[in-house]
């Protein structure tokens, strides 16, 4: 089974992440002023940077709209950010047309049933360890970590390992 996952991962040119429940643990925090707060794991962000440096595009498709997502993605250098996408499939189709890829060249990481229409079309569908059971049943692979707790880093390292770039990305920190 893992050989099939690595084979799929080796052909990935773009990874699309959902936000709530994937890059965060899914909880939403609101201040008295209505301001929304989210917690992102720093290792997830660094994994996304390494993945991008290794030649894989990274994008975001999320159902909610949040300034904090805009700020976090800008900080990571991710400019393909589609927020407010209640139906994620049209955004996915626009995205792959923009970058000129086939669905088989794309990995999608989602945690809830709203992610299934995209997950059912990509070459590598991934669910965090704590994703909804239906999503887990339709994912090709589940991460060892939960959403917001290292799941994105798991994805990035899997794809870099399959593409043969993980060792080089990590070696630069051993100098």
C-alpha positions as CSV (number, residue, x, y, z in Angstrom):
1,X,0.0,0.0,0.0
2,X,2.7,2.5,0.9
3,X,4.4,1.8,-2.4
4,X,1.3,3.0,-4.2
5,X,1.2,6.1,-2.1
6,X,4.8,6.9,-2.8
7,X,4.3,6.3,-6.6
8,X,1.3,8.7,-6.5
9,X,3.3,11.3,-4.4
10,X,6.3,11.1,-6.8
11,X,4.1,12.6,-9.6
12,X,2.7,15.5,-7.6
13,X,3.5,19.0,-8.9
14,X,0.9,21.0,-6.8
15,X,-0.3,20.5,-3.2
16,X,-3.6,22.2,-2.3
17,X,-4.4,22.6,1.4
18,X,-7.7,23.3,3.1
19,X,-7.2,25.6,6.2
20,X,-9.6,24.8,9.1
21,X,-8.9,21.3,10.3
22,X,-5.8,20.9,8.1
23,X,-3.5,23.8,8.8
24,X,-5.3,24.5,12.0
25,X,-6.9,22.1,14.5
26,X,-10.3,23.3,13.3
27,X,-11.2,25.4,16.3
28,X,-12.3,29.0,15.7
29,X,-11.5,31.7,18.3
30,X,-13.3,35.0,18.3
31,X,-12.4,38.1,20.4
32,X,-15.1,40.4,21.9
33,X,-14.6,42.7,18.9
34,X,-15.5,39.8,16.5
35,X,-11.9,39.4,15.4
36,X,-11.1,35.8,14.3
37,X,-8.0,34.0,15.6
38,X,-6.4,30.8,14.4
39,X,-3.3,28.9,15.5
40,X,-0.9,27.5,12.9
41,X,1.9,25.1,13.6
42,X,5.3,26.6,12.7
43,X,6.7,23.2,11.5
44,X,3.8,23.0,9.0
45,X,4.7,26.3,7.6
46,X,8.4,25.4,7.3
47,X,7.4,22.2,5.6
48,X,5.4,24.1,3.0
49,X,8.4,26.4,2.4
50,X,10.7,23.4,1.9
51,X,8.2,21.8,-0.4
52,X,8.0,24.9,-2.5
53,X,11.8,25.2,-2.6
54,X,11.9,21.6,-3.9
55,X,9.8,22.6,-6.9
56,X,6.3,21.8,-5.8
57,X,3.6,24.5,-6.0
58,X,1.5,25.1,-2.9
59,X,-2.0,26.6,-2.9
60,X,-4.9,27.1,-0.5
61,X,-8.6,26.5,-1.0
62,X,-10.8,27.3,2.0
63,X,-14.5,27.8,2.6
64,X,-14.0,30.6,5.1
65,X,-12.6,34.1,4.5
66,X,-10.2,35.3,7.1
67,X,-7.5,38.1,7.3
68,X,-5.4,35.8,9.4
69,X,-5.2,33.3,6.6
70,X,-4.3,36.1,4.2
71,X,-1.5,37.2,6.5
72,X,-0.2,33.7,7.2
73,X,0.0,32.7,3.5
74,X,1.7,36.0,2.7
75,X,4.3,35.2,5.4
76,X,4.9,31.8,3.8
77,X,5.1,33.2,0.2
78,X,1.9,31.4,-0.9
79,X,0.0,33.6,-3.4
80,X,-2.5,31.1,-4.8
81,X,-5.1,31.5,-2.0
82,X,-8.8,30.9,-2.7
83,X,-10.9,32.0,0.3
84,X,-14.7,32.0,0.7
85,X,-15.1,28.9,-1.6
86,X,-18.2,27.2,-0.2
87,X,-18.0,24.9,-3.3
88,X,-14.3,24.1,-3.7
89,X,-14.5,22.3,-7.0
90,X,-14.8,25.4,-9.2
91,X,-11.9,27.0,-7.5
92,X,-9.9,23.8,-7.9
93,X,-10.7,23.7,-11.6
94,X,-9.7,27.3,-12.1
95,X,-6.4,26.7,-10.2
96,X,-5.3,23.7,-12.2
97,X,-6.2,25.5,-15.4
98,X,-4.1,28.5,-14.3
99,X,-1.1,26.3,-13.5
100,X,-1.6,24.0,-16.5
101,X,-1.7,20.7,-14.6
102,X,-3.9,17.6,-14.8
103,X,-5.8,16.4,-11.6
104,X,-3.4,13.4,-11.4
105,X,-0.5,15.8,-10.7
106,X,-2.3,17.4,-7.7
107,X,-2.5,16.4,-4.1
108,X,-5.4,17.8,-2.0
109,X,-5.4,17.7,1.8
110,X,-8.9,18.0,3.4
111,X,-10.5,17.0,6.6
112,X,-14.3,17.3,6.2
113,X,-17.0,16.3,3.8
114,X,-16.9,19.6,1.9
115,X,-13.5,18.6,0.7
116,X,-14.6,15.3,-0.9
117,X,-15.6,16.7,-4.3
118,X,-12.0,17.8,-4.9
119,X,-10.4,14.8,-3.1
120,X,-12.3,12.4,-5.4
121,X,-10.6,14.0,-8.5
122,X,-7.0,14.4,-7.5
123,X,-4.0,12.0,-7.9
124,X,-3.3,12.0,-4.2
125,X,-6.1,12.6,-1.7
126,X,-4.8,13.1,1.9
127,X,-6.7,13.4,5.2
128,X,-5.2,14.4,8.6
129,X,-5.3,11.7,11.3
130,X,-8.4,13.3,12.9
131,X,-10.4,13.9,9.7
132,X,-14.1,13.0,9.4
133,X,-14.5,9.2,9.0
134,X,-16.0,9.5,5.5
135,X,-13.1,11.6,4.3
136,X,-10.7,9.0,5.8
137,X,-12.4,6.3,3.8
138,X,-11.9,8.2,0.5
139,X,-8.4,9.4,1.2
140,X,-5.4,7.6,-0.4
141,X,-3.4,8.3,2.7
142,X,-3.9,9.6,6.3
143,X,-1.2,11.7,8.0
144,X,0.2,10.5,11.4
145,X,-0.6,13.9,12.9
146,X,-3.9,15.7,13.3
147,X,-4.9,19.0,11.6
148,X,-2.9,21.9,12.9
149,X,-0.6,19.6,14.8
150,X,1.9,18.6,12.0
151,X,-0.4,17.1,9.4
152,X,0.8,19.6,6.7
153,X,4.5,18.8,7.5
154,X,3.7,15.1,7.2
155,X,2.3,15.8,3.7
156,X,5.3,17.9,2.6
157,X,7.8,15.4,3.8
158,X,6.0,12.5,2.1
159,X,6.0,14.2,-1.2
160,X,9.6,15.4,-0.9
161,X,10.6,11.8,0.0
162,X,8.8,10.4,-3.0
163,X,10.3,13.0,-5.3
164,X,13.8,12.4,-3.9
165,X,14.2,16.0,-2.5
166,X,13.7,15.5,1.3
167,X,17.3,14.6,2.1
168,X,18.6,17.7,0.3
169,X,16.1,20.0,2.0
170,X,17.1,18.7,5.4
171,X,20.8,18.5,4.7
172,X,21.1,22.3,4.5
173,X,20.4,22.4,8.3
174,X,23.2,20.0,9.1
175,X,26.0,22.3,7.8
